[in-house]
Amino acid sequence: MLPFDYQPRTRLIFGAGALSRVGQLARELGGTRVLVVTDVGIVAAGHAERALEALRSEGLEATMFDGVRENPDARDVERCVAVARAQGVDLFVGLGGGSAMDTAKGANFVLTNGGQIADYKGIGKASLPMLPLIAIPTTAGTGSECQSFALISDPVSHLKMACGDPKAAAKIALLDPELTLSQPPRVTACTGIDALVHALETAVTKKRGALSQLFSREAFRLCIHALPRVLSVPGDVEARGQMQLGAAYAGMAIENSMLGCTHSAANPLTAKYGVAHGHAVGLLAMGVLRRNLQNATAAAEYLALARHAGLNSVEELQTHFAALLPLAGLQVSLSQLGVTRGSLPEMAAEAAMQWTASFNPVEYSVLDFEGLYHEVLA
């Protein structure tokens, strides 16, 4: 068995209707003035008001920052910090997708430790204690609720800064599958595919361990079967619960094993062409998997992943995964998304600079990344 060192930092609560407990839980953590970090879509869906009501019903002062944008950058963090500082908050609630939770974590770094978010790029850069965070995902994808990293883009280079510290991890991750019912179909698809790719990548990275493999396999088993159900029957709360739990398990796997070249190659697509992150990793995942099969250990782990999910082979795994983009109505080539052949060398150079590439079981050169893009260009 592979060695591991696991110190869980986040209490995981799961169940339909669990959002109603946020006030009680915030009070248990010692919160008195709470900032709910969210976006306008979550406000429109009514989830933010429900969270605020639950907090206020426990006698807590609760205010809201609803300026979260997809793929937040350092400017978004600063705007959130300004609101948190003005309100004198002592607890954060990140309510939404990965962007909301990352913005809340990023603001927590800067509010409590000073400076700017770029100062915390890397691991363990926060020297002072941070405020408690309750993470409440309204999607089933990023797994940010179970990670100690905030992914914040540099507003100039568009490169994602991974800012990690054990103190940044949420004290509580509150999973309520009913919150995911309001997701638009495209968001459901993209976030669900992202969760699946998290399971695929964490299973084979150089940092994987016995514990991360457990989370990777169970995350993949839950998501590979639940995602087609959710896409076909959006109101299936049972399947949505399986997706949300699978995404959280995949987040735990990331926390213990990191990611690989699929995510490295996806980030330039998002930065340059605005391709949704989950769509980008969905386009690239099978190309990376095929190359990773050159590594015997990775090939064996892919087979174990498939069999844990009740599939007979890696080929069957690939077939199931490949059916997801068409089922979701997502484009299946880069050219359909406006990507041109001439942009591939520059994107490949950026992909090779991404941190997650260093954890992939098979090394990728700039030319390898360019070849990966070529595979799905037409």
N, C-alpha and C positions, 0 to 999 in steps of 0.2 A: 504494500500500500504506500501511496505517496504521503509524505509528511504534511502537516498543517499546523497553524497556530491561529485559533479562532477565538476572538473576543467580541461577542455580539454587543453592539452599542445601542440597538434600536428595538424597542418593544413593538411587536407586530400584532395589530388588532384587525380582525377580519369579520365582516358580516353585513348583510343588507340592513340599511338604516343606521349604520355605525356613526354617521356624521353627527347625529344628535348627541353623541357623548363628548364632543370636542370641548364644551365648556367645562364639564366635570374634569376632564383630563388636563386641561390647561391649568385649572385651579390646583390639581394634585402636583403639578410641576412648579407651583409657586408663582404663576403668572397673575398679574393684576392689570397691566396695560398691554394689550395684544394687537399686533399688526397682522392683518390677513393680506397676504401677497398673492395676487391673482390677475386675471386678464378680463377684458370686457366681454368675451364670450361666456365665461363662467358667471359673470354678473348677469348677463342676459338670460342664462339658463335658470337663474334663481338660486344657484348653489351658494354663492357668496352671502346673500342675505340670510339664508338658513344657517350658515356658519356664524355670522354675526349675532343672530338671534340666540343661538345656543350658547355663545360666549357671554352675551349680556344677561341671559337668564340666570347665570351663576354669579352675577354681580361684578363682572369684569368690564373694564373699559375696552372697547374694541373699535378699531378704525381699519380702513382698507386702503391699500395701494393697488390700483387696478391697471397700472401702466405696463404690465409684463408684455413683452413681444416675443415672438418665436425666435429662437436662437439669440438669447439676450447677449448684449455686449457690455463693456465697462460703463457706458453712459447710462444704461438701464439700471445697473447696480447703484450708481451714484444718485439717481433720482429716487430710488427706493430708500437709500440711506437717509436722504434729506427728510423724507416723511417720517421714518422711524425715529430720527433724532428729534424732530420737532414734537413728536408725540411722547417722547420719553419711554418708549416701549421696553418691556422686559421679557417678551416672548414673541416668537414668530410663528405664524401658521402659513405654510406654503400650500395653496389650494389650486390645483390645476394639473397641467401636464408637466413634463420635465422642465420646461422653461420657467414656470412659476416656482418650482422647488429650487432650481438652480439660482434664480434671482434672490430668493429668500436666503439661501446659504451664502451667496456672494455678499449681500447686504450685511449679514451677520458677521462675516469676516471683518469688513471695513468699519462697521459701527463699533465693534468691541475692541479691535486691535489697531485701528487707525490706518493711515496711508491710503492706498488705492488697491483695487482687486489684483492688478498685475503683480503686486508685491507678494502674493500668496500662490503664485504659479509654482507647482511642484507639490511636495508633501511635507506637512508638519511645520509650516511657516508661522502659524499663529501661536504667539507666546503667552497670551492672556486668555482667560476663560471666555467662552462664547455663550450667548443666550440660548435657552431651550428652544427647540424647533419641533413643531408637530407637522408632519408631512401628510397631505391628504390628496392622493392622485385621483384625477377625474378621467384619466385615460388608463389603458393597460399596455404599457410599452417601455418607458425609459428605465423603470426600476430605481429612479433617483431617490425615492423614499427610503431605500435600504442601502444607500451609498454615502460615503463621507466626502465626496467630491462635488464641487460646483463647476460646471462647464460653462465658461464665459468667453465670448469671442473678443478678440482684439479689434477695436473699431477701424483700425487702419489696415492691418494685414489680413484680417478676417480669420486668422488662425485661432483655433479653440484653445484656451488656456485651461488646463485641468488643475484646479485649486483644491487640494485635498488635505484634510486634517481630521484626526479622530474626533476632535471637538465639534466639527461641523456636521457630523451625522445627526439625523433627527433623533430626538429622544423617543418619539412615538411615530410609527407609521400607521395611519388609520385607513384601512381598505374597505370602502363601501361600494360594491358593484353597481348599486342603483345609480350612482353618480355618473357611470359611464354610458347610461342609456341616452344621454343628451348629446353624445358625440356625433358629429356628422359622419356619414359612411366612409368618406375618404380618410378622416382622422382615425376612425376605428381600424381601417386597413393598414395605414402607415405605422401607427403605433404598435399594432399587433405584430406586424412583420418585423419591426425593430426588436420586440421582445424575443421572437424566434431567433433572430440573428445573434442576439446576445447569448442565447443558450448555445448556439452553434460555435461561436467564437470562444467563449469562455471554456468550453469543453476541451480545447486543444492548445491553448496558449502555453508558453514556456513557464508561466507562473502557476499553472493549474495545480491543484492539490486534491487530496481525497475528499475534502469537504466541498470544494467548489464543484467537483465532478458530480456530487450528489445533487447540488442545487441545479446545475446545468441540465442534468438528465431529467429531473422532475419538471423543470420549467419547459423543456422541449416537449415532453410527453403531454403536459397540459395544453400547451399552446398549439401544437401541430393538429390536434383534434378539435379544440374549441374554436380556433379562429375561423375555419370554414363555416361552422355553425353560426357564429356571430354575424358573419358577412351575409349568410343566407336568411337568418331569422334574427334581426337586430334586437328584438324584445326578449330574447332568451337570457334571463338573468342568471340562470345556472351556468351557462356557457361564459357569460361575461365575468362571473365570479372566478371561474377557472382561468380565464385570461388574466384577470387582475392579480390573482395569486401567482400564476406562472411568471408574470412580469416582475413581481416582487422577488421571487426566487432567483430569477435571472439577475436582478440587481444585486442580490447577495453573492451570486457567483462572480459578478464583476468585481465586487469589493474584495474578493479573495483570489482573483486570477487575472484581472484586466481583460482587454480586448485585443483584436488583431488587425490585419490589413484591410478587411472589409470596411471597418470604420475609418481607417486612414484614407482610403480611396473615396469614401462617401463625402467627407467634409468639404473638399474642394468643389464638388458638385453643388452642394448647398450654398457655399459662399459665392460662387460665380454665377450659378444659374437658378438659384432659388429652389432647387429640387428638395422636396420634403425629405427629411433625414431618413425616415422609415422606407420611403420609396427608393431612395438612393442605395441603402444597404441591401434592399430586396433585389435590385438589379445586379448587384456585384457579388452577392454572397456565394452563389454557386460557382462562379469563376475562381474565387479564392479557395473554396472547398476542393475543387478539382486539383488545383496546384498543391494544396496541403496534403493531398493523398500520396504525394511523393515521400512524405515522412511516415514511416511505418507506425510509429506510436500514434500519430494523429489519425491515420487510417483506422487503427484499431479502436480508437475512442469514438470516431464517427459511427462505426458499426455498433458499438455498445449503446450509443445514443439512439440509434435507429431501433435496436432490439428492445430497449427499455420502453419505447413508445409503441411497441407491437408491430414494428415494420421488420421485414425480413432481411433487408440489405441497405447499403448506402445508396444504391441506385434507386430503390423505392423511396428513400428519404428525399433524394433529389427530385423525383417525380412529384411527390406530394408538395414540396416547396415550390417547384416551378409552376404549379397550378394556381398559386395564390394571387399573383399579379393579375392574370386575366380574370379570375373570379372577382377581384376587387375593382375591375375596370380601370386598372392603372396601366400606363404606357410600359411597353416591354423593351424599348430601345432608347439609347441616349439621343439619337437623332430626332425622335419624336418629341423630345424635350428641348430642342433647340441647340443641343451640343454639336459643335463642329469639329471636324477632324483636326483643324489647325490649332484648336485649344488644348488638345490632349497632352502635348509635351509639357506645357506649363502646369496643367493640373497634376500630371504625374510627378513633377518635381516637388510640388506642394505636398502631395500625398506621402512622398518618401520622408518628408520632414515631420510628419505627425508622430506623436509619442507612441500611439498604440502599435505602430508597425514593428517596434522593437520587441514586442511580445509574441509575434506570430511564429508558429513552429517552423515555417519555411521563410527564408529571407527574400525580400523583394527589393530589387534595384529600381531606379527610375524607369528603365526600359521595361521592367516587368509590370510596373503599374500602368505604363502606356499600353502594353499589350492587353492588360485586363480591361481597360476602357475600350480598346478596339473590339474586344469580343462582344460587347453589347452596344456598339455604336449604331449599327444598321438595324 
